[in-house]
């Protein structure tokens, strides 16, 4: 479903990157590399939100392509900040080409993203709607930046509360709120409908990030990187609220070199203390909130509901993975 809805937006974004002329073979290589992993999610959400208020999919293509480039640019920045050289068993642009080329790539993506927004005017979208889109990007993406600052300040902190950790995650989910709102604007939705879509986007963005927080406890290399270079995952923060768990695993967390044995102990202790279950229940609760917002739309979008309900994780899914560690 995501590929079907997001394909045109992704193809447009990809074409913009690949058609850029350059005299630098190295810059050409890094631009080609960034297009090897498609992004259907952002354009699909934009398209579905437009349709949910009676708009079309076609009208979202230039903007959704712009949102892809913005998302990839921010992602490159985040990889540099987090010193993340490998994601999902594939080198990041930073890991493959180094910091300098990664930041130059990010600059290119940002400039291209904002240039693409003129496609809205060429398609006859009212200036008021275009201004609304720009205001949304300006306001909500700044909140994401604030969330990233909190993320940096939380590195290796073992005394965070689950509430503070969740608030930080909700701030980072502002990108998805912006994308959903923009879809509603392009579709001609009312203020009430756009607000409902914004809440839906914030919810699925939060649930998606929480899903990653849980999965990070199941992948030992990712867990090591989180502990050493980023903030601790929410399930682990929850587990550390137990005095017994805190005394058992805090010394391991603070070690300079974490072995796979240490990481297994941390992962199993987090599960035993209820951290994974707490996070899974929280995802389900937030997904239900997302689904409830759909009743405020002109057409109760079946696809948006399916998308939200695809996010929860069941213990049946992670327990076998833990046993195989």
C-alpha positions in Angstrom: 0.0 0.0 0.0 2.8 2.4 0.9 4.7 1.7 -2.3 1.6 2.2 -4.4 0.7 5.5 -2.7 4.2 6.8 -2.4 5.8 5.7 -5.7 5.1 8.9 -7.7 6.5 11.1 -5.0 9.5 9.0 -4.6 10.2 8.8 -8.3 9.9 12.5 -8.7 12.4 13.1 -5.8 14.7 10.5 -7.2 14.6 12.0 -10.7 15.4 15.5 -9.3 18.5 14.1 -7.6 19.8 12.0 -10.5 19.1 14.7 -13.1 21.3 17.2 -11.4 24.4 17.9 -13.5 27.7 18.1 -11.7 31.4 18.3 -12.6 32.3 16.3 -9.4 32.4 12.5 -9.8 32.4 12.2 -6.0 29.3 14.3 -5.6 27.6 12.3 -8.3 28.5 9.1 -6.5 27.1 10.2 -3.2 23.9 11.5 -4.8 23.4 8.2 -6.6 24.0 6.4 -3.3 21.2 8.3 -1.5 18.7 7.2 -4.1 19.4 3.5 -3.7 17.0 3.3 -0.7 13.5 4.4 -1.6 11.3 6.4 0.8 7.6 5.6 0.2 6.4 6.4 3.7 6.5 10.2 3.6 4.8 10.6 0.2 2.3 7.9 1.0 1.1 9.6 4.2 0.9 12.9 2.3 -1.2 11.3 -0.4 -3.5 9.4 1.9 -4.1 12.5 4.1 -5.1 14.5 1.0 -7.5 11.8 -0.1 -9.0 11.5 3.4 -10.3 15.1 3.1 -11.5 14.7 -0.5 -8.4 15.7 -2.3 -6.3 13.9 -4.9 -3.1 12.0 -4.8 -1.6 13.7 -7.9 -1.7 17.2 -6.3 0.7 16.0 -3.5 3.5 14.8 -5.7 5.8 17.9 -5.8 5.4 18.6 -2.1 5.8 15.0 -1.1 9.0 14.8 -3.1 10.2 17.9 -1.2 9.3 16.2 2.1 11.4 13.2 1.1 14.5 15.4 0.4 14.0 17.3 3.7 13.7 14.0 5.6 16.8 12.6 4.0 18.8 15.8 4.6 17.8 15.7 8.3 18.6 12.0 8.4 22.1 12.7 7.1 22.7 15.3 9.7 21.5 13.0 12.5 23.9 10.2 11.3 26.8 12.6 11.6 25.7 13.8 15.1 25.2 10.3 16.3 28.3 9.0 14.6 26.1 6.4 12.9 28.0 4.7 10.1 25.8 1.7 9.5 22.0 1.4 9.6 20.1 -1.8 8.8 23.3 -3.5 7.7 24.0 -0.8 5.2 26.5 2.0 5.4 25.0 5.5 5.8 26.2 8.3 3.5 28.4 9.4 6.4 29.8 5.9 6.9 30.6 5.5 3.2 31.8 8.9 2.1 32.8 10.7 5.4 31.5 13.7 7.3 32.4 16.3 4.7 30.7 14.7 1.8 27.7 13.8 3.9 27.2 17.4 5.0 27.6 18.6 1.4 25.0 16.1 0.3 22.6 17.3 3.0 23.0 20.9 1.8 22.2 19.8 -1.7 19.1 17.9 -0.5 17.9 20.9 1.5 18.2 23.4 -1.4 16.5 21.0 -3.8 13.7 20.4 -1.3 12.7 24.0 -1.1 13.1 24.6 -4.8 10.6 21.7 -5.4 7.9 23.6 -3.5 7.5 26.0 -6.4 5.8 23.0 -8.2 2.7 23.9 -6.0 2.4 27.3 -7.7 2.8 25.7 -11.2 0.0 23.2 -10.3 -2.3 26.1 -9.4 -2.4 25.6 -5.7 -3.6 28.8 -4.0 -0.9 31.0 -2.5 -2.7 30.8 0.9 -2.2 27.0 0.9 1.4 27.3 -0.1 2.0 29.8 2.7 0.3 27.4 5.1 2.6 24.6 4.0 5.7 26.8 4.5 4.5 27.9 8.0 3.9 24.3 8.9 7.4 23.3 7.9 8.9 26.3 9.7 7.0 25.8 13.0 6.8 22.1 13.4 10.2 21.2 12.1 11.7 23.6 14.6 10.1 21.5 17.3 11.9 18.5 15.9 15.2 20.3 16.2 14.3 21.0 19.8 13.7 17.3 20.3 17.1 16.5 18.8 18.7 18.9 21.3 17.1 17.0 24.1 18.2 13.8 22.5 21.8 15.0 22.6 21.5 16.1 26.2 20.2 12.7 27.2 23.2 10.7 26.0 24.2 8.0 28.5 21.9 9.4 31.1 20.6 6.6 33.3 18.4 8.8 35.5 15.9 9.9 32.9 12.2 9.2 33.7 10.0 7.4 31.1 7.8 10.6 31.0 10.7 12.8 29.9 11.9 10.2 27.4 8.4 10.0 25.9 8.1 13.8 25.7 11.3 13.9 23.8 10.1 11.2 21.4 6.8 13.0 20.9 8.8 16.2 19.9 10.7 14.2 17.3 7.4 12.9 15.9 6.6 16.5 14.9 7.8 15.7 11.4 5.0 13.2 10.8 2.5 15.7 12.1 3.8 18.3 9.6 3.5 15.7 6.7 -0.1 14.8 7.7 -1.1 18.4 8.0 0.4 19.3 4.7 -1.5 16.4 3.1 -4.7 17.9 4.5 -3.9 21.4 3.3 -3.2 20.1 -0.3 -6.4 18.2 -0.2 -8.4 21.3 0.7 -9.4 20.1 4.2 -11.1 22.3 6.7 -9.2 23.6 9.7 -10.8 21.0 11.9 -9.8 18.2 9.5 -6.2 19.5 9.2 -5.9 19.6 13.0 -7.3 16.0 13.2 -4.8 14.9 10.6 -2.0 16.6 12.5 -2.9 14.7 15.6 -3.0 11.5 13.6 0.4 12.2 12.2 1.9 13.0 15.6 0.4 9.7 16.9 1.7 7.5 14.2 5.1 9.3 14.2 5.3 8.6 18.0 4.2 5.0 17.6 6.7 4.4 14.8 9.6 5.9 16.9 8.5 3.8 19.9 8.5 0.7 17.7 12.1 1.5 16.9 12.9 2.0 20.6 11.6 -1.5 21.3 13.4 -3.1 18.3 16.7 -1.5 19.3 16.7 -3.8 22.4 16.5 -6.8 20.1 19.5 -6.0 17.9 22.7 -6.1 19.9 24.9 -4.0 17.6 22.2 -1.3 17.5 21.8 -1.5 21.3 25.5 -1.0 21.7 25.5 2.1 19.5 22.5 3.5 21.4 24.2 3.1 24.7 27.6 4.4 23.6 26.5 7.3 21.3 22.9 8.2 21.7 20.2 8.3 24.4 19.1 5.0 26.1 16.0 3.3 24.5 12.7 3.9 26.3 12.3 0.2 27.4 15.7 0.4 29.1 14.8 3.7 30.8 11.6 2.0 32.1 13.6 -1.0 33.4 16.0 1.3 35.2 13.1 2.6 37.4 13.4 -0.7 39.3 16.1 -0.4 42.0 17.1 -4.0 41.5 17.5 -3.7 37.8 19.3 -0.4 38.1 21.9 -1.9 40.5 22.4 -4.9 38.2 22.9 -3.3 34.8 24.0 0.3 35.4 27.6 -0.7 35.8 27.4 -2.5 32.4 25.8 0.5 30.7 28.7 2.7 32.0 31.4 0.4 30.7 33.7 1.8 28.0 33.5 -1.5 26.0 30.3 -3.5 25.9 30.6 -7.1 25.0 27.8 -9.1 23.5 27.3 -10.9 26.9 26.8 -7.5 28.5 24.3 -6.5 25.9 22.3 -9.8 26.2 22.1 -9.3 30.0 20.9 -5.7 29.5 18.3 -6.8 27.0 17.0 -9.7 29.0 16.9 -7.6 32.2 14.9 -4.9 30.4 12.4 -7.5 29.3 12.2 -9.1 32.8 11.6 -5.7 34.3 8.7 -5.1 31.9 10.3 -2.4 29.8 9.4 -4.1 26.5 5.8 -4.8 27.5 5.4 -1.3 28.8 6.5 0.1 25.4 4.4 -2.3 23.4 1.3 -1.3 25.4 2.1 2.4 24.9 2.4 1.9 21.2 -1.1 0.2 21.1 -2.6 3.0 23.2 -1.2 5.7 20.9 -2.3 3.8 17.8 -5.9 3.7 19.2 -5.7 7.5 19.7 -4.6 7.8 16.0 -7.5 5.7 14.8 -10.0 7.7 16.9 -9.0 11.0 15.1 -10.1 9.5 11.7 -13.8 9.9 12.7 -13.4 13.7 12.2 -12.5 13.4 8.5 -14.8 13.6 5.4 -13.9 10.1 4.4 -12.9 7.7 7.2 -9.8 6.6 5.5 -9.4 2.8 5.6 -5.8 3.1 4.4 -4.8 5.5 7.2 -6.4 3.1 9.8 -4.5 0.1 8.3 -1.3 2.1 8.4 -1.8 2.9 12.1 -2.8 -0.7 13.0 0.4 -2.0 11.4 2.6 -0.4 14.0 2.0 -2.4 17.3 4.3 -5.2 18.3 3.2 -8.3 20.1 5.3 -10.3 22.6 4.9 -13.3 20.2 7.1 -11.3 17.8 10.0 -10.3 20.1 10.1 -13.3 22.5 11.5 -15.7 19.9 14.1 -13.1 18.8 15.3 -12.8 22.3 15.6 -16.5 22.7 17.8 -16.7 19.6 20.3 -14.0 20.7 
